[in-house]
Amino acid sequence: MFAILGTLEFTVTGGISGMQHSGSADWAEHARITAKPLLEWIGEGLDECHLTIELHPLLGNPEQRLRALRLAKSEHQPLAFVMGSGEYLGPYVITQLSNTVRRATATGLVMAATVQVSLREYMGAFVRKVEHPGLLDPTVSGKATAGASPGLVSRQSTSPSMVQQVLSHAKTAGNVLRAGQNVYQAVKTGNPAIILGQVPQLLGVTAGALGPLQGLVNVAGLMRDGADLFRVGEDVLGSVMGARDSLNPVDLGNIIERISASHGSLEQAMTVLDSANTRLAELAADVLTRRV
């Protein structure tokens, strides 16, 4: 999932092909005698976002998707704008909607078109609606009784705090591992003595990732639908431990071989963790759009 606007989901496979996000700041200009004008900051301007969406039957019903966008614009309501990464950009309103028809039937039915959607930040009072009450709604969680429906009870078994812990552990581990990749890249071209001197730093990288990865495994193991993330966490944890073990012990005679093996294990860890990006993005979007 690329982004969600209210209940409208945008995906790369669904045709979104571009996004331009801009922000501005308001400055007042004061004239000065014999000197250049002086600028005084007044405040931040409203952020704007422009989406480009390709409509085609292979990507979904063009007419249906166009109607959904037009309806959202005509309701004149601010909508929660959330990126697939989980970043909540805030409420936005649709200020402009235009489409260029590239192919149509003889009766005017749109078959292919390019749609431009202009969004503008909304700074008024805004409360995100609960789209699926009882799923991740804190006002419902914990209230299921013995007579409640099994479906409702099962949906409550994964709490928002548990999902947020998984997302936090995964993000922390990813940041540490990406920083570690940069360290490996920086030292791999040095001579053995220089590389050997960097081993403590590389060991620190692996040690820094072990905590959040263990947390990811522990929490995912408690989630009703966290089996896939549990397996990812275990695989990544195993690769990171392999990267650590490859560096102990090391000496001038084996450092080149050991650093290569350690780097390979770290790369494998990143590959596996990145494979869960879509799943983690969906969890983040659920947390941000389905609870108050």
KADATA-V939820 format. One record per helix or strand of 2 or more residues. SS is the DSSP state (hx for helix, st for strand). FROM is the first residue (numbers start at 1). LEN is the number of residues. If there is no record, write none. Layout:
BEGIN
SS	FROM	LEN
SS	FROM	LEN
END
This chain:
BEGIN
st	3	3
st	8	3
st	16	7
st	25	8
st	35	10
st	48	9
hx	57	3
hx	62	13
st	79	5
st	88	17
st	110	12
hx	150	7
hx	160	28
hx	192	6
hx	199	22
hx	227	19
hx	255	20
hx	277	13
END
